[in-house]
Amino acid sequence: MSKIGKINIAIPEKVKVALTGSLLNVEGPMGKKSLNIDTNMFELKIDEGKSVSIKPKSLNQDTKRLWGMNRSLLNNAIIGTSKGYSKTLELSGVGYRASLKGKQLSMQLGFSHDVNFDIPDSVKITVEKQTIVKINGSDKQEVGMIASKIKSFRPPEPYKGKGIKEQGQYILRKEGKKK
């Protein structure tokens, strides 16, 4: 039995969930999301637009493995279309700064050139200060992928802590050379 899969998902007021065949459509104020759910393996119950539950038709190794994952994907889609997801990145280092130029995020990261990142249409990026970049979107996976792509341009190094990190991320610091 899946501990996560058993829990019902509450649907917020402004979100609409509809099942057409094996495609589950979730629509809310932040956008739309479609999920493909295997109806041969799982059955979905939508209770008057207030909650959704997912149950396997028969318990075996495959359904046990996929039950919690499918429930989490459904929950992430409902939360994403109602509230959305956000990640905050911090640029730390002398001269490290970011700015928006149209549909591009331009960053100065200590290289001889500026690093430009094209912003996809489904995600909104804002620069609060010159060193704080905020990424917002309705898809949890896409927001995380874009955050990790931006972090990969200059990962934080352990000696001075310079680089791009998520807000609240702990960086393992090392002591430098001793004489």
C-alpha beads as a LAMMPS data file, in Angstrom:
LAMMPS data file: protein, C-alpha beads

179 atoms
178 bonds

1 atom types
1 bond types

-500.0 500.0 xlo xhi
-500.0 500.0 ylo yhi
-500.0 500.0 zlo zhi

Masses

1 110.0

Atoms # bond

1 1 1 0.000 0.000 0.000
2 1 1 1.182 3.483 -0.850
3 1 1 1.170 5.957 2.020
4 1 1 1.117 8.927 -0.352
5 1 1 -1.286 7.403 -2.887
6 1 1 -4.066 6.855 -0.316
7 1 1 -4.396 10.578 0.525
8 1 1 -7.181 12.457 -1.276
9 1 1 -6.296 15.674 -3.098
10 1 1 -8.411 18.723 -2.249
11 1 1 -9.319 20.899 -5.243
12 1 1 -9.250 24.687 -4.629
13 1 1 -12.307 26.751 -5.628
14 1 1 -10.935 28.305 -8.832
15 1 1 -9.509 25.037 -10.245
16 1 1 -11.470 22.769 -12.594
17 1 1 -10.517 19.104 -13.061
18 1 1 -12.021 17.068 -15.912
19 1 1 -11.270 13.542 -17.159
20 1 1 -11.685 12.829 -20.884
21 1 1 -10.638 9.298 -21.747
22 1 1 -7.152 8.841 -20.294
23 1 1 -6.335 12.574 -20.391
24 1 1 -6.867 14.584 -17.204
25 1 1 -7.235 18.340 -17.790
26 1 1 -6.544 20.719 -14.896
27 1 1 -7.433 24.386 -15.427
28 1 1 -6.883 27.238 -12.990
29 1 1 -5.970 30.924 -12.719
30 1 1 -2.235 30.266 -13.327
31 1 1 -2.730 28.180 -16.482
32 1 1 -3.694 24.804 -17.897
33 1 1 -2.058 21.399 -17.488
34 1 1 -2.853 18.025 -19.062
35 1 1 -1.818 14.720 -17.528
36 1 1 -1.921 11.329 -19.222
37 1 1 -3.076 8.713 -16.695
38 1 1 -3.203 4.988 -17.437
39 1 1 -6.904 4.184 -16.947
40 1 1 -6.227 0.451 -17.319
41 1 1 -4.117 0.534 -14.150
42 1 1 -5.783 3.296 -12.078
43 1 1 -9.273 4.645 -11.534
44 1 1 -9.876 8.318 -10.761
45 1 1 -12.772 9.612 -8.673
46 1 1 -13.655 13.309 -8.847
47 1 1 -16.052 14.155 -5.988
48 1 1 -18.223 17.126 -7.124
49 1 1 -15.180 19.274 -7.885
50 1 1 -14.033 19.223 -4.238
51 1 1 -11.519 16.363 -4.146
52 1 1 -9.794 13.807 -6.368
53 1 1 -8.669 10.317 -5.404
54 1 1 -6.623 7.817 -7.385
55 1 1 -6.808 4.085 -6.670
56 1 1 -5.264 1.108 -8.453
57 1 1 -7.626 -1.404 -10.044
58 1 1 -5.464 -4.317 -8.849
59 1 1 -2.545 -4.302 -6.414
60 1 1 0.691 -5.673 -7.881
61 1 1 4.329 -4.549 -8.042
62 1 1 3.797 -2.147 -10.967
63 1 1 0.745 -0.406 -9.528
64 1 1 2.329 -0.110 -6.079
65 1 1 5.348 1.536 -7.665
66 1 1 3.359 4.011 -9.785
67 1 1 0.478 4.839 -7.410
68 1 1 2.256 7.448 -5.271
69 1 1 4.026 8.982 -8.271
70 1 1 0.794 9.495 -10.214
71 1 1 -0.874 11.009 -7.145
72 1 1 2.072 13.403 -6.683
73 1 1 2.002 14.439 -10.358
74 1 1 -1.727 15.145 -10.066
75 1 1 -1.241 17.117 -6.841
76 1 1 1.615 19.152 -8.390
77 1 1 -0.585 19.984 -11.408
78 1 1 -3.439 21.187 -9.154
79 1 1 -1.129 23.297 -6.966
80 1 1 0.663 24.678 -10.043
81 1 1 -2.528 25.826 -11.751
82 1 1 -3.922 27.389 -8.557
83 1 1 -0.898 29.019 -6.838
84 1 1 2.081 28.318 -9.074
85 1 1 5.666 27.495 -8.143
86 1 1 8.597 29.820 -7.576
87 1 1 12.311 29.561 -6.936
88 1 1 14.639 32.349 -5.857
89 1 1 18.280 32.383 -6.949
90 1 1 21.033 34.479 -5.366
91 1 1 24.161 35.642 -7.190
92 1 1 27.038 36.043 -4.760
93 1 1 30.419 37.364 -5.812
94 1 1 32.117 40.658 -6.626
95 1 1 30.591 42.126 -9.787
96 1 1 28.002 39.341 -10.185
97 1 1 24.695 40.807 -11.333
98 1 1 21.681 40.023 -13.480
99 1 1 19.331 42.105 -15.619
100 1 1 16.456 41.531 -18.013
101 1 1 16.858 42.544 -21.657
102 1 1 13.559 41.818 -23.390
103 1 1 13.055 38.033 -23.456
104 1 1 16.606 37.352 -22.213
105 1 1 18.192 37.161 -18.786
106 1 1 21.625 38.742 -19.034
107 1 1 24.113 37.876 -16.270
108 1 1 27.617 39.100 -15.490
109 1 1 29.320 36.200 -13.729
110 1 1 33.011 37.087 -13.737
111 1 1 33.647 35.855 -17.277
112 1 1 35.033 38.083 -20.043
113 1 1 31.561 38.012 -21.632
114 1 1 27.950 38.293 -20.449
115 1 1 25.955 35.071 -20.117
116 1 1 22.547 35.320 -21.828
117 1 1 19.660 32.950 -21.102
118 1 1 16.541 32.859 -23.309
119 1 1 13.384 32.860 -21.158
120 1 1 10.695 30.357 -22.267
121 1 1 7.102 31.614 -22.681
122 1 1 5.640 29.374 -19.952
123 1 1 7.899 30.795 -17.193
124 1 1 8.182 34.331 -15.802
125 1 1 11.576 35.551 -14.561
126 1 1 11.964 38.764 -12.574
127 1 1 15.102 40.438 -11.215
128 1 1 14.279 41.947 -7.814
129 1 1 17.700 43.312 -6.980
130 1 1 20.743 42.963 -9.197
131 1 1 21.711 39.833 -7.280
132 1 1 18.296 38.167 -6.770
133 1 1 16.487 36.366 -9.607
134 1 1 12.961 35.002 -9.101
135 1 1 11.531 32.263 -11.347
136 1 1 7.719 31.725 -11.393
137 1 1 5.627 29.225 -13.322
138 1 1 2.778 26.736 -13.157
139 1 1 4.847 23.609 -13.954
140 1 1 6.994 22.446 -11.023
141 1 1 9.387 20.449 -13.205
142 1 1 9.964 23.290 -15.661
143 1 1 10.623 25.856 -12.910
144 1 1 13.163 23.484 -11.314
145 1 1 14.834 22.698 -14.654
146 1 1 15.259 26.391 -15.508
147 1 1 16.615 27.137 -12.012
148 1 1 19.181 24.336 -12.303
149 1 1 20.137 25.466 -15.836
150 1 1 20.799 29.009 -14.574
151 1 1 22.723 27.639 -11.553
152 1 1 24.902 25.533 -13.888
153 1 1 26.378 28.688 -15.490
154 1 1 28.341 29.363 -12.274
155 1 1 27.857 26.766 -9.506
156 1 1 28.869 27.921 -6.002
157 1 1 32.473 27.108 -5.173
158 1 1 33.462 25.915 -1.675
159 1 1 36.323 28.335 -0.847
160 1 1 34.749 31.788 -1.188
161 1 1 31.129 30.788 -1.798
162 1 1 30.970 32.688 -5.101
163 1 1 28.414 31.587 -7.665
164 1 1 24.670 31.160 -8.203
165 1 1 22.753 29.353 -5.467
166 1 1 19.158 28.886 -4.415
167 1 1 17.908 30.963 -1.527
168 1 1 18.556 29.032 1.679
169 1 1 20.894 26.502 0.023
170 1 1 23.780 25.426 2.247
171 1 1 27.224 25.521 0.673
172 1 1 29.870 23.277 2.204
173 1 1 32.773 25.652 2.888
174 1 1 36.401 24.557 2.897
175 1 1 39.384 26.114 4.573
176 1 1 42.065 27.482 2.263
177 1 1 45.781 26.704 2.157
178 1 1 47.791 27.248 5.338
179 1 1 51.369 28.463 5.483

Bonds

1 1 1 2
2 1 2 3
3 1 3 4
4 1 4 5
5 1 5 6
6 1 6 7
7 1 7 8
8 1 8 9
9 1 9 10
10 1 10 11
11 1 11 12
12 1 12 13
13 1 13 14
14 1 14 15
15 1 15 16
16 1 16 17
17 1 17 18
18 1 18 19
19 1 19 20
20 1 20 21
21 1 21 22
22 1 22 23
23 1 23 24
24 1 24 25
25 1 25 26
26 1 26 27
27 1 27 28
28 1 28 29
29 1 29 30
30 1 30 31
31 1 31 32
32 1 32 33
33 1 33 34
34 1 34 35
35 1 35 36
36 1 36 37
37 1 37 38
38 1 38 39
39 1 39 40
40 1 40 41
41 1 41 42
42 1 42 43
43 1 43 44
44 1 44 45
45 1 45 46
46 1 46 47
47 1 47 48
48 1 48 49
49 1 49 50
50 1 50 51
51 1 51 52
52 1 52 53
53 1 53 54
54 1 54 55
55 1 55 56
56 1 56 57
57 1 57 58
58 1 58 59
59 1 59 60
60 1 60 61
61 1 61 62
62 1 62 63
63 1 63 64
64 1 64 65
65 1 65 66
66 1 66 67
67 1 67 68
68 1 68 69
69 1 69 70
70 1 70 71
71 1 71 72
72 1 72 73
73 1 73 74
74 1 74 75
75 1 75 76
76 1 76 77
77 1 77 78
78 1 78 79
79 1 79 80
80 1 80 81
81 1 81 82
82 1 82 83
83 1 83 84
84 1 84 85
85 1 85 86
86 1 86 87
87 1 87 88
88 1 88 89
89 1 89 90
90 1 90 91
91 1 91 92
92 1 92 93
93 1 93 94
94 1 94 95
95 1 95 96
96 1 96 97
97 1 97 98
98 1 98 99
99 1 99 100
100 1 100 101
101 1 101 102
102 1 102 103
103 1 103 104
104 1 104 105
105 1 105 106
106 1 106 107
107 1 107 108
108 1 108 109
109 1 109 110
110 1 110 111
111 1 111 112
112 1 112 113
113 1 113 114
114 1 114 115
115 1 115 116
116 1 116 117
117 1 117 118
118 1 118 119
119 1 119 120
120 1 120 121
121 1 121 122
122 1 122 123
123 1 123 124
124 1 124 125
125 1 125 126
126 1 126 127
127 1 127 128
128 1 128 129
129 1 129 130
130 1 130 131
131 1 131 132
132 1 132 133
133 1 133 134
134 1 134 135
135 1 135 136
136 1 136 137
137 1 137 138
138 1 138 139
139 1 139 140
140 1 140 141
141 1 141 142
142 1 142 143
143 1 143 144
144 1 144 145
145 1 145 146
146 1 146 147
147 1 147 148
148 1 148 149
149 1 149 150
150 1 150 151
151 1 151 152
152 1 152 153
153 1 153 154
154 1 154 155
155 1 155 156
156 1 156 157
157 1 157 158
158 1 158 159
159 1 159 160
160 1 160 161
161 1 161 162
162 1 162 163
163 1 163 164
164 1 164 165
165 1 165 166
166 1 166 167
167 1 167 168
168 1 168 169
169 1 169 170
170 1 170 171
171 1 171 172
172 1 172 173
173 1 173 174
174 1 174 175
175 1 175 176
176 1 176 177
177 1 177 178
178 1 178 179
